[in-house]
Amino acid sequence: MAVPVGWGVSTGLDTPVYFYAPSSERFVQDQIPRGGAVITVGSHDTVGAQRKLATTPEAWARVETRALASRIPAAEPFEFPKASEVSHAVISSYDEPTFSPDERQQHSVAVFWTYDQHMFSAHLNYNAGDPNAAKFENVFLQTLRSVRPLQKH
């Protein structure tokens, strides 16, 4: 019998985020090209006061993009597998200034969702125009879709 393997991210709550892969498969994270991309996962419980006012994933996405984005994108529905037990997920994608000397922009892909009555977000950030953008986004979305509740495995 194959034993599943995974890695978890503590969110500071009793609801950890758990990424799952059967032992016969490599983690999709092994496919990330070298350099340039960062993936972060956070809990709504840890955000500042203004973002705390957002009570749905879509509202949280709007508040965040309004604060960071050079233009305000629409938050579109995002589907997780049913096994994740995630609900109300939305995704947005936008460029944001970095205030670097060369005025380079950072591209952000953000997914917001609800699990067990708590809200979470995950962000992928990389330099706008990076030639590996499609690879970064593919790995990010595959990683998110591998989220499973820890107690189920």
C-alpha positions, 0 to 999 in steps of 0.5 A, spaced: 500 500 500 502 506 498 503 511 503 501 518 502 506 524 503 505 531 504 507 537 508 503 542 512 503 549 513 501 552 520 496 557 520 496 559 527 489 555 528 487 548 529 486 548 521 492 547 518 493 547 511 496 540 508 499 539 501 498 532 499 501 527 494 501 520 493 508 516 494 508 514 487 508 522 485 513 527 486 511 534 489 509 539 484 513 544 487 520 540 485 518 543 478 519 550 480 524 553 475 530 557 479 529 564 481 524 569 481 518 566 485 515 566 492 509 562 494 506 564 501 500 562 505 496 566 510 490 566 515 485 572 515 486 571 522 493 574 522 491 580 517 491 588 519 484 591 521 482 594 514 483 587 511 479 584 517 473 588 515 472 583 509 468 577 511 468 573 505 474 571 500 471 575 495 471 581 499 478 580 502 480 579 495 477 586 493 480 590 499 487 587 498 487 588 490 485 595 492 491 596 496 496 593 492 494 593 485 496 598 479 489 596 477 483 593 480 482 586 477 476 582 478 476 576 483 473 570 479 471 563 482 476 558 483 475 551 484 478 546 488 477 539 488 472 536 493 477 532 497 480 539 500 473 541 503 475 548 501 469 553 499 468 560 496 474 560 493 476 566 488 482 568 484 485 574 482 491 576 478 495 583 478 501 587 477 503 591 483 509 596 484 515 594 487 518 601 488 525 599 486 530 603 482 528 600 476 521 601 477 520 594 476 513 591 477 511 585 481 506 580 478 501 577 483 496 571 483 492 571 489 487 565 491 482 566 497 478 561 500 474 558 506 475 552 510 472 550 516 469 557 517 476 560 517 479 564 511 485 563 508 489 566 502 495 564 498 499 568 493 504 567 488 509 573 486 514 574 481 517 579 477 512 582 471 514 579 465 518 573 467 519 568 462 517 563 467 511 566 468 506 560 466 511 555 469 510 559 476 503 559 475 502 552 473 506 550 479 502 554 484 495 552 482 497 545 482 500 546 489 493 549 491 489 544 488 493 539 492 490 542 499 487 537 503 485 537 511 490 534 515 486 529 519 483 525 513 490 522 511 
